Amino acid sequence: MFRLIKLKPPHGWNAVLWELGIVTLGVLIALVAQQLVDSIHQRAEVRELMAALRAEMADNRARWEHIRASDPCTVHRLDALEQWNATAPRGAKINRAYRLFLWNQHSGAWDLAKTSDTTASIPLRERLMFASLYDAINNWRQMINEENANTQALSGLLATADQPENRNQIAYRISLARGYVNRRKFNYDYMFRRWDALGIAPDDSQLTVRANDKLLCEPLDRLS
C-alpha cells in the first residue's frame, strides 16, 4: 500500500518560490544583457560597414566629378580635331592629340558587404540605393574599356595621319568618341541623384593622380 508523502521544504514554500523567482530573474537579466551586447555589437558592425561603403562611394563620386568637369574640354578637343582633319594638309600628323583621362571605379567594400550578414541590418532603401550604384559602376567598367580602346586608336591614327589609310579612319573614330561622351552624360543624372539621396559628397583625398580637367582645352598648335 502506497502512502503519499507530504513534502515540506525546511524553510517553507515561500522561501522556495523566492529563490526560484531570483533564479528566473537572473536568467532573464542575463538574456536581456546578452541581447543588449549583441545589439550594440551589431550596430557597431553596421556603422563600420556603412562607413566603408560611404567612403568608397565618396571616392568614386570624386572620380565621376572629375570626368564630368573634363567633358566640355573633351568636346572642345573633338571639335578641334574634326576641323583639323578636314583642313590639314594630306601629309600632316599630330602627336598626343587626344589624351583622355578616365578614372576607374572601386567596389571592394561592396564585394565584402555582399558576403556579410551585417548587410541585412542596413535599411532596405539604402541597400537598394547602394546596389543600384554599384551595378552602374560595373557597367561603367565595360564602358571605360571601350572608350579607352577608342581613345588609343584615335590618338594613334592622328599620330600617323600622314598615311592615307590612317587619315581615312579619323572621322569615324571622332564620331565614336562623341558617342562615348554622350553616353557618359546620359548616366550622370542616374548616378548623382543617388549620391545626393544618400548624402554622399565627393572626397578626392585618396586620389593618387592629379589629372588636369582643362588639358584638352589647350589649342592643338601647342602639341608637338
Number of C-alpha atoms within 10 A of each C-alpha: 2 4 5 5 6 6 8 8 10 8 8 10 12 10 12 13 11 11 12 12 12 12 12 12 12 12 12 12 12 12 12 12 12 12 12 12 12 12 12 12 12 15 15 13 16 18 14 13 20 20 13 17 19 19 18 21 26 21 22 22 21 19 20 21 16 19 21 16 14 21 19 16 16 25 17 15 22 20 14 17 21 15 11 16 20 11 10 12 11 13 11 16 19 20 16 13 25 23 16 21 17 16 17 13 19 16 17 11 17 20 11 13 17 12 9 11 11 18 18 12 12 15 9 11 10 14 15 12 15 19 14 15 19 19 12 14 18 14 11 16 15 10 15 17 13 14 19 17 11 17 21 15 16 24 20 18 23 25 19 18 24 16 15 11 11 15 19 13 15 21 15 10 18 20 12 17 21 14 13 18 17 13 12 17 14 11 12 13 11 13 17 17 11 16 20 10 10 15 11 17 17 19 17 17 9 11 13 7 8 8 15 11 18 13 16 23 16 12 12 17 8 7 10 9
